Amino acid sequence: MSSQIDGASSVALLEDSLTRLQTGPVDYTPRRPPSRDGYGFRKSGVSTPLKQEQPPIPELVPDPNGLGWPAKSTVSRLNATPEEKAEREKKMAIAVRTILDCIGEDPDREGLLHTPERYVQALMFMTKGYEERLVDVINDAVFSEDHDEMVLVRDIEFSSLCEHHLVPFTGKVAIGYIPNKLVLGLSKLARIAETFSRRLQVQERLTKQIAIAVQEAIKPRGVAVVMEATHMCMTMRGVQKPGSTTVTSCMLGCFRTQQKTREEFLTLIKGK
């Protein structure tokens, strides 16, 4: 008997719910997912655009001094008088002495007494690319030549300083291009790589700067640059993975648009 009563009650409740649905609007507010605003995500409710507008492409080497991507103080270093240079190096030596003291050393002991001045001279050499103009690096080593096949210089050794930790990364770079009536002196390819590597760098930007500098110098049909390097910031600190290498590339012109040309370049840089 009780089961019949429970069944009748359930039927009555169902009929009542159906009646209310048919006679009036339902007050229903859908639940929204929790907001993730403020955590690096896109603002809630903003959909991904179908096509993002691309920013205007700047000039390839956008500076009037011919330095190629100068930093904030690059021009002042380039044009510094001997007095200004001496004052700058004095300030740097004081800063290095402070660092030695802060890490727990004695800047006045014999082995460290002249370390600040030595380090300043070493650092100025390792960043001498800030004082080199591309026009002076290339000089007049641009020649007219009816050659339309690939020109490649590989295994160019380089050393640079990681701008994140100021420790070295070293390796080799291969630079290739297909001329368009003009060729560049072979040593100038190495000089261009040297100029940009003697600045505070990241490998990705360094690779691209070399490629664009060659492109601007002789306007070839295409330029390809592949760089392989070992980073001390990965091997002697942080993740500490000795033997790891980083490979970056930049392809311009026909090396980007023509697969066979790109494959020929990649095959040649791997050959012995």
Backbone bond lengths (Angstrom), bond angles and torsions (degrees), N, CA, C in turn:
res aa  C-N    CA-C-N  psi(-1)  N-CA   C-N-CA  omega(-1)  CA-C   N-CA-C  phi
1 M - - - 1.456 - - 1.522 111.75 -
2 S 1.362 116.75 -41.77 1.470 120.36 -178.94 1.512 111.91 -64.58
3 S 1.329 117.14 -35.62 1.463 119.82 179.29 1.510 111.27 -66.09
4 Q 1.356 118.11 -33.55 1.449 120.63 177.62 1.514 110.99 -68.47
5 I 1.357 115.88 -37.64 1.466 120.04 178.38 1.522 110.78 -65.52
6 D 1.364 117.31 -43.79 1.476 120.82 179.29 1.515 110.54 -62.82
7 G 1.353 116.00 -39.74 1.461 118.47 178.92 1.504 111.75 -65.54
8 A 1.322 118.00 -40.28 1.461 121.30 178.53 1.524 111.05 -64.70
9 S 1.350 117.10 -36.86 1.472 120.45 179.14 1.511 111.03 -66.40
10 S 1.326 117.03 -40.31 1.462 120.69 179.68 1.514 111.22 -64.67
11 V 1.332 115.95 -40.68 1.463 119.72 178.56 1.515 110.42 -64.75
12 A 1.331 116.16 -40.13 1.474 119.98 179.53 1.523 111.18 -64.12
13 L 1.325 117.86 -41.90 1.469 121.08 178.83 1.521 110.65 -64.11
14 L 1.332 117.78 -40.74 1.456 121.38 179.84 1.520 111.12 -64.52
15 E 1.374 116.21 -42.41 1.453 119.75 179.05 1.525 110.92 -64.32
16 D 1.350 116.54 -37.64 1.469 120.03 179.29 1.518 110.97 -65.46
17 S 1.342 117.76 -40.41 1.470 121.35 179.69 1.516 110.71 -65.66
18 L 1.345 117.07 -40.32 1.464 120.32 178.97 1.510 111.35 -65.54
19 T 1.343 116.71 -37.61 1.461 120.99 178.98 1.518 111.23 -63.17
20 R 1.361 117.16 -42.63 1.456 120.66 -179.55 1.526 111.84 -67.76
21 L 1.322 117.63 -34.71 1.464 120.79 177.54 1.517 111.82 -66.50
22 Q 1.343 116.60 -34.09 1.464 120.22 -177.28 1.520 112.40 -81.03
23 T 1.316 118.40 -26.69 1.468 121.93 -172.50 1.517 113.71 -96.51
24 G 1.313 120.43 -15.56 1.463 119.74 -175.67 1.502 112.57 -153.73
25 P 1.362 117.25 160.10 1.471 120.66 178.88 1.523 111.17 -69.46
26 V 1.268 113.86 152.61 1.457 119.54 -179.71 1.522 109.35 -93.86
27 D 1.317 116.62 128.52 1.464 121.28 177.40 1.511 108.76 -84.88
28 Y 1.345 115.27 89.04 1.467 120.02 -174.27 1.517 109.67 -128.10
29 T 1.303 115.46 123.98 1.467 121.37 176.98 1.515 108.43 -114.60
30 P 1.332 117.95 115.50 1.478 119.20 -178.56 1.516 111.02 -64.28
31 R 1.311 116.01 144.67 1.458 121.35 179.33 1.516 109.94 -77.53
32 R 1.330 116.09 135.26 1.455 121.09 177.52 1.519 109.23 -95.64
33 P 1.297 116.41 145.05 1.471 117.76 176.65 1.516 110.17 -64.82
34 P 1.313 117.92 153.99 1.471 120.26 -179.78 1.521 111.57 -59.97
35 S 1.328 115.72 140.70 1.463 120.69 -178.50 1.520 111.19 -70.13
36 R 1.355 116.75 141.66 1.457 121.57 176.67 1.517 110.55 -113.93
37 D 1.345 115.51 16.07 1.458 119.45 -179.73 1.528 109.63 -59.15
38 G 1.330 116.09 141.79 1.452 120.25 176.53 1.505 114.72 90.74
39 Y 1.343 117.69 0.98 1.459 120.54 -178.93 1.518 112.35 -115.66
40 G 1.319 116.26 19.07 1.452 119.53 178.82 1.505 114.37 91.87
41 F 1.324 117.85 -0.60 1.460 120.46 177.93 1.524 109.75 -89.51
42 R 1.335 116.03 167.83 1.454 120.95 173.72 1.515 108.86 -64.70
43 K 1.331 118.49 147.93 1.447 122.81 179.14 1.519 110.60 -55.53
44 S 1.343 116.08 140.55 1.458 120.69 -178.86 1.520 110.59 -58.96
45 G 1.331 115.66 137.76 1.454 120.67 176.73 1.507 113.73 86.41
46 V 1.344 118.51 -4.15 1.465 121.60 179.77 1.517 108.64 -97.33
47 S 1.298 117.12 118.02 1.459 120.70 -177.61 1.521 110.68 -83.86
48 T 1.308 115.37 160.82 1.461 121.15 177.76 1.524 109.68 -72.79
49 P 1.327 118.88 125.38 1.469 119.24 179.64 1.512 110.44 -65.06
50 L 1.335 115.61 148.71 1.456 119.74 179.91 1.515 111.52 -65.59
51 K 1.325 116.97 -36.42 1.459 120.74 -178.86 1.524 108.51 -144.47
52 Q 1.303 116.25 115.38 1.445 120.46 -179.20 1.526 110.01 -79.81
53 E 1.316 114.60 140.15 1.458 119.02 177.89 1.521 109.68 -71.19
54 Q 1.330 115.99 133.52 1.451 121.52 -179.78 1.523 109.92 -87.36
55 P 1.346 118.18 135.32 1.463 119.46 177.47 1.509 110.56 -66.80
56 P 1.323 117.53 155.00 1.464 119.97 178.64 1.517 111.04 -61.41
57 I 1.319 117.05 141.83 1.463 122.06 -178.85 1.529 108.91 -79.54
58 P 1.350 118.37 121.51 1.454 120.01 -179.96 1.521 111.36 -74.69
59 E 1.319 115.68 171.29 1.455 119.71 174.67 1.522 109.37 -61.11
60 L 1.335 116.18 149.37 1.457 119.39 -173.52 1.517 112.57 -66.75
61 V 1.309 118.23 -42.85 1.465 121.41 177.45 1.526 107.02 -124.39
62 P 1.332 117.69 78.91 1.460 121.19 -164.90 1.523 114.48 -86.18
63 D 1.328 117.41 68.90 1.454 117.71 171.77 1.525 109.07 -153.40
64 P 1.325 117.56 142.49 1.463 120.84 -175.32 1.516 113.80 -75.86
65 N 1.351 118.10 -11.14 1.458 120.53 -176.59 1.525 113.08 -93.30
66 G 1.335 116.67 -0.36 1.454 119.81 178.06 1.507 114.67 71.57
67 L 1.341 117.19 21.15 1.453 120.52 -176.98 1.521 112.63 -86.53
68 G 1.318 117.37 -25.17 1.453 120.38 -177.07 1.514 111.37 76.78
69 W 1.313 117.27 96.90 1.465 123.25 178.85 1.530 112.87 54.86
70 P 1.313 118.68 59.45 1.465 119.76 179.06 1.516 111.24 -68.95
71 A 1.326 116.49 149.44 1.457 121.83 175.57 1.527 109.29 -87.63
72 K 1.322 115.39 -175.46 1.468 120.93 -174.13 1.525 112.65 -56.85
73 S 1.336 117.15 -42.83 1.468 121.04 -174.00 1.519 113.34 -108.73
74 T 1.338 117.62 12.95 1.463 120.28 -176.29 1.522 111.95 -63.22
75 V 1.325 117.29 -45.53 1.465 120.81 -177.23 1.521 110.90 -65.35
76 S 1.337 117.03 -39.99 1.467 119.40 179.71 1.525 110.77 -65.93
77 R 1.323 118.20 -35.67 1.467 120.14 175.86 1.519 110.36 -67.94
78 L 1.326 117.15 -40.51 1.465 121.08 -179.45 1.518 111.33 -62.32
79 N 1.327 117.07 -39.88 1.460 121.53 -173.94 1.526 113.52 -99.28
80 A 1.320 117.70 12.23 1.466 120.62 -175.84 1.528 111.54 -67.36
81 T 1.328 115.81 140.57 1.460 121.77 174.19 1.530 109.00 -76.89
82 P 1.328 118.72 164.29 1.471 119.76 176.83 1.527 112.77 -55.07
83 E 1.345 116.94 -37.26 1.459 119.88 178.89 1.521 111.53 -66.43
84 E 1.324 115.84 -42.77 1.466 119.54 179.18 1.533 110.93 -66.49
85 K 1.324 116.91 -36.90 1.461 120.45 177.97 1.528 110.36 -64.11
86 A 1.330 117.27 -43.52 1.461 120.56 179.75 1.528 110.99 -64.16
87 E 1.316 116.79 -39.46 1.462 120.41 179.27 1.525 110.86 -66.15
88 R 1.334 116.64 -40.53 1.460 120.21 178.54 1.528 110.93 -62.47
89 E 1.330 116.86 -44.25 1.456 119.94 -179.02 1.520 111.99 -68.11
90 K 1.316 117.18 -31.44 1.464 120.82 176.15 1.524 110.46 -64.84
91 K 1.315 116.81 -43.40 1.476 121.17 178.60 1.530 110.06 -63.32
92 M 1.315 116.70 -40.25 1.457 120.06 179.55 1.527 110.94 -64.70
93 A 1.332 117.22 -41.41 1.470 120.70 -179.74 1.525 110.88 -63.49
94 I 1.324 116.55 -38.84 1.471 120.02 177.39 1.527 109.97 -63.07
95 A 1.336 116.04 -40.70 1.462 119.86 179.66 1.525 111.38 -65.09
96 V 1.335 117.56 -40.74 1.465 120.88 178.94 1.528 110.17 -65.09
97 R 1.314 117.15 -39.76 1.470 120.29 177.54 1.537 110.86 -61.36
98 T 1.326 116.05 -39.49 1.461 120.34 177.27 1.520 110.98 -63.23
99 I 1.334 116.72 -41.08 1.472 120.50 178.38 1.524 110.39 -61.73
100 L 1.324 117.30 -45.14 1.463 120.52 179.27 1.526 111.22 -58.60
101 D 1.304 116.10 -41.41 1.457 120.43 178.92 1.521 111.03 -66.21
102 C 1.336 116.92 -40.20 1.468 121.03 -175.70 1.526 112.72 -71.52
103 I 1.330 118.71 -26.86 1.457 119.37 179.43 1.528 111.70 -84.42
104 G 1.340 117.73 -0.67 1.453 121.26 175.77 1.505 114.92 102.77
105 E 1.335 117.80 12.78 1.454 121.23 -179.51 1.533 110.79 -96.90
106 D 1.313 114.20 173.99 1.466 121.62 176.72 1.527 108.06 -110.96
107 P 1.336 118.24 101.97 1.471 120.13 -178.00 1.520 114.06 -61.95
108 D 1.350 117.63 -12.86 1.459 120.81 -176.64 1.520 113.39 -97.32
109 R 1.333 117.14 -3.14 1.462 116.64 178.38 1.532 109.95 -74.45
110 E 1.313 115.66 160.71 1.468 121.24 -169.16 1.528 113.13 -55.39
111 G 1.320 117.34 -45.36 1.451 120.37 -175.81 1.520 114.09 -67.81
112 L 1.335 117.61 -23.12 1.459 121.75 -175.77 1.527 113.19 -110.73
113 L 1.320 116.56 -0.24 1.460 119.75 -171.94 1.524 111.76 -58.88
114 H 1.327 117.32 -40.99 1.467 120.70 -178.68 1.535 112.66 -108.85
115 T 1.325 116.42 10.58 1.463 120.22 179.44 1.527 113.05 -60.61
116 P 1.332 120.11 -41.88 1.473 118.16 179.41 1.525 113.07 -56.59
117 E 1.324 117.78 -45.55 1.466 120.08 -179.81 1.521 111.21 -67.06
118 R 1.357 116.74 -39.29 1.468 119.40 179.01 1.522 110.84 -64.85
119 Y 1.331 116.15 -41.77 1.461 119.10 -179.42 1.530 111.32 -65.80
120 V 1.314 117.02 -37.84 1.460 120.11 177.98 1.520 110.47 -60.34
121 Q 1.320 117.41 -46.24 1.462 120.36 179.75 1.525 110.92 -64.01
122 A 1.336 117.10 -39.40 1.462 120.27 178.49 1.527 110.50 -65.18
123 L 1.327 117.45 -43.30 1.458 120.79 -178.25 1.530 111.52 -67.50
124 M 1.316 116.84 -37.57 1.462 119.33 177.48 1.526 110.66 -65.15
125 F 1.335 117.36 -35.41 1.469 119.73 176.64 1.521 110.68 -69.31
126 M 1.331 116.87 -43.68 1.463 120.14 -176.74 1.526 112.40 -69.27
127 T 1.324 117.22 -13.06 1.474 120.97 177.68 1.528 111.19 -119.60
128 K 1.321 117.04 26.13 1.461 119.88 -176.32 1.522 112.97 -68.56
129 G 1.327 116.76 -11.09 1.458 119.53 177.04 1.516 113.26 -62.70
130 Y 1.331 117.67 -20.62 1.464 120.91 176.78 1.528 112.04 -68.55
131 E 1.321 116.67 -16.21 1.464 120.49 -177.65 1.527 112.28 -104.85
132 E 1.319 118.34 8.59 1.464 121.07 -175.54 1.523 110.60 -112.14
133 R 1.326 115.39 127.91 1.460 121.91 175.50 1.523 109.25 -89.81
134 L 1.305 115.65 141.26 1.458 119.47 -179.81 1.519 112.06 -61.40
135 V 1.325 116.51 -36.32 1.463 119.44 -179.30 1.526 110.65 -64.78
136 D 1.341 117.25 -33.05 1.466 120.44 177.81 1.521 111.17 -76.76
137 V 1.326 115.99 -34.20 1.467 119.91 179.32 1.526 110.39 -65.72
138 I 1.329 116.73 -46.48 1.468 121.36 -178.68 1.519 111.07 -77.35
139 N 1.328 115.95 -33.61 1.466 123.05 179.13 1.539 109.06 55.31
140 D 1.324 117.83 -128.81 1.469 120.21 -179.09 1.526 111.49 -109.85
141 A 1.334 116.75 26.07 1.464 120.87 -176.03 1.526 111.80 -86.75
142 V 1.336 116.97 45.63 1.457 123.36 174.52 1.526 106.87 -118.50
143 F 1.328 116.24 124.22 1.454 120.13 -171.60 1.528 110.90 -127.35
144 S 1.332 115.24 144.58 1.461 120.91 174.46 1.526 108.51 -78.88
145 E 1.307 115.65 128.23 1.462 120.10 -177.60 1.524 108.70 -155.79
146 D 1.333 115.45 131.48 1.455 120.78 -179.43 1.535 109.10 -86.33
147 H 1.316 114.39 70.94 1.470 120.85 -179.40 1.523 107.78 -128.72
148 D 1.332 116.79 123.53 1.457 119.73 -175.64 1.523 112.60 -121.40
149 E 1.341 116.78 22.25 1.455 121.38 175.28 1.527 109.57 -107.04
150 M 1.307 115.34 168.76 1.460 120.38 -173.60 1.525 112.56 -66.40
151 V 1.324 115.11 139.39 1.462 123.07 171.53 1.526 106.82 -113.41
152 L 1.315 116.64 127.23 1.465 120.86 -174.56 1.519 110.78 -136.32
153 V 1.311 115.87 129.84 1.472 122.10 169.71 1.520 106.41 -121.32
154 R 1.315 116.55 119.84 1.461 120.28 -176.58 1.525 110.38 -119.10
155 D 1.321 114.64 172.67 1.471 122.61 178.08 1.530 112.11 58.24
156 I 1.321 116.88 38.18 1.465 121.30 173.87 1.529 107.65 -82.05
157 E 1.306 116.98 113.22 1.459 119.97 -178.22 1.531 110.18 -77.32
158 F 1.322 115.37 144.51 1.460 119.88 179.70 1.532 109.24 -146.45
159 S 1.327 114.82 160.05 1.462 123.01 173.22 1.518 107.97 -136.82
160 S 1.315 116.12 138.44 1.455 119.91 179.10 1.521 108.81 -143.76
161 L 1.333 116.20 174.60 1.456 122.08 177.99 1.518 109.49 -114.27
162 C 1.324 115.71 127.32 1.455 121.11 175.67 1.524 108.95 -66.20
163 E 1.328 116.61 126.88 1.460 119.48 -176.62 1.532 112.72 -73.35
164 H 1.322 117.32 -12.54 1.463 119.55 -179.01 1.521 112.69 -83.92
165 H 1.343 117.15 -33.99 1.463 120.52 -176.48 1.525 113.51 -127.80
166 L 1.329 117.60 -4.08 1.467 122.60 -178.77 1.519 112.30 58.43
167 V 1.335 116.32 36.34 1.460 121.32 173.10 1.529 107.39 -118.35
168 P 1.332 117.90 158.50 1.468 120.10 -171.67 1.522 113.52 -73.01
169 F 1.328 115.25 153.66 1.453 122.39 158.50 1.522 106.67 -132.60
170 T 1.326 115.45 137.48 1.459 121.46 -172.02 1.523 109.43 -133.05
171 G 1.321 115.40 155.50 1.455 118.87 178.72 1.511 112.48 174.18
172 K 1.335 115.49 -151.43 1.454 122.28 -178.53 1.520 109.72 -132.83
173 V 1.335 115.17 151.14 1.449 121.01 179.86 1.521 109.16 -131.22
174 A 1.309 116.18 142.80 1.461 122.91 173.99 1.518 108.43 -114.94
175 I 1.340 116.48 131.64 1.463 122.05 -178.11 1.518 108.13 -125.16
176 G 1.313 116.11 126.36 1.453 120.68 177.93 1.521 110.97 -133.76
177 Y 1.317 116.10 152.90 1.460 119.94 175.56 1.524 109.06 -153.78
178 I 1.310 115.84 159.89 1.461 122.34 174.19 1.521 107.42 -112.61
179 P 1.340 118.08 114.99 1.475 121.19 -172.03 1.526 113.13 -64.33
180 N 1.291 113.54 157.64 1.457 122.42 172.34 1.531 107.22 -130.86
181 K 1.346 115.30 69.59 1.468 124.45 -179.58 1.527 113.78 79.25
182 L 1.333 117.77 -11.77 1.464 120.15 179.57 1.521 109.74 -128.19
183 V 1.355 116.27 141.34 1.455 121.30 174.26 1.521 108.45 -123.29
184 L 1.330 114.19 157.22 1.462 121.43 -177.73 1.520 108.71 -110.51
185 G 1.333 116.66 139.74 1.460 119.80 175.58 1.523 110.76 -51.48
186 L 1.329 117.16 132.35 1.458 120.76 -172.10 1.527 112.37 -58.01
187 S 1.319 116.82 -38.55 1.458 119.03 -179.14 1.527 112.08 -66.16
188 K 1.334 116.56 -22.06 1.462 119.59 -178.39 1.528 111.60 -71.04
189 L 1.327 116.48 -26.86 1.461 118.67 174.68 1.525 110.13 -62.76
190 A 1.332 115.48 -43.74 1.463 119.23 176.88 1.523 111.54 -67.28
191 R 1.324 117.19 -36.34 1.459 120.66 179.23 1.535 111.98 -66.34
192 I 1.326 116.43 -38.80 1.468 119.78 177.15 1.523 110.17 -63.27
193 A 1.337 116.65 -43.68 1.462 120.01 177.45 1.520 110.91 -61.95
194 E 1.320 116.90 -39.60 1.463 121.46 179.47 1.522 111.37 -65.22
195 T 1.320 117.35 -41.93 1.463 120.87 -178.15 1.515 111.46 -60.21
196 F 1.321 116.85 -48.68 1.464 119.38 -176.31 1.528 112.48 -77.22
197 S 1.334 117.47 -26.99 1.459 118.80 177.97 1.523 111.77 -74.19
198 R 1.355 117.54 -22.82 1.462 120.79 178.49 1.525 110.71 -86.37
199 R 1.320 115.01 45.63 1.462 122.87 173.61 1.530 106.93 -141.52
200 L 1.313 117.31 166.82 1.456 119.20 171.88 1.522 107.78 -68.88
201 Q 1.331 116.57 127.82 1.455 119.33 -168.00 1.526 112.43 -141.01
202 V 1.321 114.42 165.42 1.462 123.78 156.18 1.522 105.70 -118.85
203 Q 1.299 116.81 148.74 1.470 120.17 -171.66 1.522 111.99 -62.33
204 E 1.327 116.77 -36.38 1.457 119.82 -178.70 1.533 111.07 -61.47
205 R 1.332 116.39 -45.50 1.465 119.70 -179.60 1.516 111.55 -69.90
206 L 1.315 116.87 -39.72 1.461 121.18 179.55 1.529 110.64 -58.48
207 T 1.320 117.08 -43.91 1.463 121.30 179.24 1.523 110.80 -59.70
208 K 1.309 116.45 -45.66 1.462 120.52 -177.63 1.522 112.00 -69.40
209 Q 1.325 117.83 -38.35 1.463 120.57 -179.47 1.521 111.04 -63.65
210 I 1.321 117.67 -40.31 1.463 120.54 178.11 1.526 110.15 -61.81
211 A 1.326 116.57 -46.13 1.465 120.37 -178.29 1.526 111.44 -62.44
212 I 1.324 116.91 -44.83 1.463 120.09 -177.24 1.525 111.09 -69.12
213 A 1.331 117.73 -35.04 1.461 120.41 178.06 1.528 111.22 -62.74
214 V 1.344 117.24 -42.11 1.463 120.43 176.93 1.524 110.07 -65.37
215 Q 1.319 116.36 -41.43 1.461 120.59 178.88 1.525 111.50 -60.12
216 E 1.324 116.97 -42.48 1.452 121.18 -178.97 1.532 111.76 -71.23
217 A 1.323 116.62 -30.81 1.467 119.97 -174.94 1.518 112.80 -70.01
218 I 1.337 118.07 -44.33 1.465 119.73 -172.40 1.534 113.52 -130.08
219 K 1.325 117.76 1.91 1.468 121.82 178.07 1.536 112.07 48.84
220 P 1.321 117.95 56.16 1.466 119.93 -179.66 1.524 111.01 -74.96
221 R 1.320 116.41 176.23 1.469 120.73 177.75 1.522 111.29 -70.83
222 G 1.304 116.33 -23.24 1.460 119.76 178.12 1.512 110.64 -173.70
223 V 1.340 115.83 157.12 1.470 122.47 178.09 1.519 108.11 -134.73
224 A 1.322 115.99 140.94 1.465 121.67 176.23 1.520 108.90 -133.44
225 V 1.323 116.13 135.34 1.465 121.94 177.98 1.524 108.08 -135.38
226 V 1.321 116.55 129.47 1.458 122.31 173.97 1.522 108.13 -126.34
227 M 1.310 115.95 131.21 1.465 121.31 -175.67 1.528 108.83 -126.89
228 E 1.315 116.07 135.14 1.467 122.53 177.21 1.521 107.86 -127.24
229 A 1.334 116.80 128.16 1.463 119.37 -172.84 1.525 111.50 -147.39
230 T 1.323 113.91 156.60 1.462 122.82 172.50 1.525 108.30 -108.67
231 H 1.321 116.53 130.08 1.461 121.95 -175.02 1.524 110.15 -106.65
232 M 1.330 116.31 121.80 1.455 120.81 178.99 1.527 112.06 -64.66
233 C 1.327 116.84 -25.01 1.468 118.73 178.90 1.527 110.91 -70.38
234 M 1.344 117.41 -13.23 1.464 121.41 175.01 1.521 112.54 -101.81
235 T 1.326 117.51 -24.26 1.455 119.77 -173.55 1.526 113.60 -97.42
236 M 1.338 118.28 -32.28 1.464 119.84 -175.87 1.524 113.65 -112.45
237 R 1.338 117.39 2.34 1.461 121.28 175.77 1.531 107.57 -152.03
238 G 1.308 116.45 179.32 1.453 120.50 175.26 1.521 112.50 58.57
239 V 1.325 116.79 -120.20 1.456 121.60 -176.43 1.521 112.27 -70.81
240 Q 1.336 118.75 -22.60 1.470 125.04 175.16 1.533 111.57 52.91
241 K 1.334 114.96 68.49 1.460 120.99 179.29 1.526 110.14 -121.31
242 P 1.348 117.06 80.69 1.468 119.50 177.89 1.527 111.14 -60.68
243 G 1.331 115.08 144.23 1.457 120.55 179.10 1.512 114.24 92.65
244 S 1.320 117.67 -11.70 1.461 119.24 178.47 1.526 110.01 -75.92
245 T 1.318 116.63 144.60 1.456 121.98 178.55 1.520 109.80 -128.04
246 T 1.318 114.44 153.64 1.462 121.66 178.37 1.526 108.42 -117.78
247 V 1.326 117.12 130.69 1.460 122.72 -179.27 1.527 108.54 -117.39
248 T 1.321 116.29 128.55 1.461 121.55 176.42 1.527 108.66 -129.78
249 S 1.319 115.62 156.44 1.465 119.83 179.56 1.512 109.98 -144.20
250 C 1.332 115.08 157.18 1.460 122.19 173.01 1.516 107.31 -141.56
251 M 1.313 116.78 124.39 1.461 122.97 -179.67 1.520 109.32 -118.99
252 L 1.315 116.40 126.83 1.457 121.65 179.08 1.524 109.59 -123.78
253 G 1.330 117.01 152.75 1.458 121.86 175.24 1.511 112.29 64.31
254 C 1.325 115.59 -133.97 1.461 120.19 -174.29 1.521 112.77 -66.85
255 F 1.330 118.57 -21.49 1.460 119.75 176.39 1.525 110.75 -68.98
256 R 1.312 117.08 -27.23 1.459 120.85 177.97 1.529 111.34 -84.40
257 T 1.329 116.67 -37.11 1.467 119.92 -172.22 1.515 113.66 -92.16
258 Q 1.345 118.67 -21.35 1.460 120.93 -175.87 1.532 110.12 -115.68
259 Q 1.305 115.89 112.90 1.455 121.33 -175.55 1.528 112.25 -62.71
260 K 1.328 117.77 -40.27 1.468 119.89 -178.04 1.522 111.34 -64.90
261 T 1.318 116.88 -38.46 1.468 120.37 178.43 1.520 109.77 -65.04
262 R 1.304 115.62 -43.66 1.465 120.12 179.24 1.520 110.93 -63.36
263 E 1.316 117.24 -43.14 1.461 120.63 179.83 1.521 111.94 -65.08
264 E 1.329 117.17 -36.42 1.469 120.31 177.46 1.529 110.19 -62.56
265 F 1.326 116.19 -43.82 1.465 119.90 178.44 1.529 110.88 -61.51
266 L 1.317 117.32 -48.04 1.467 120.90 -177.76 1.515 111.38 -64.22
267 T 1.329 117.20 -33.26 1.463 120.61 177.88 1.527 110.54 -69.74
268 L 1.331 116.42 -41.59 1.472 119.92 -178.49 1.516 112.66 -66.68
269 I 1.332 118.55 -35.83 1.466 119.08 -177.59 1.520 111.43 -75.18
270 K 1.346 117.40 -16.48 1.458 120.27 178.76 1.519 111.01 -91.35
271 G 1.338 118.27 -18.49 1.462 121.16 -177.51 1.514 111.72 -71.20
272 K 1.323 114.61 156.33 1.470 120.38 179.39 1.525 110.37 -117.39
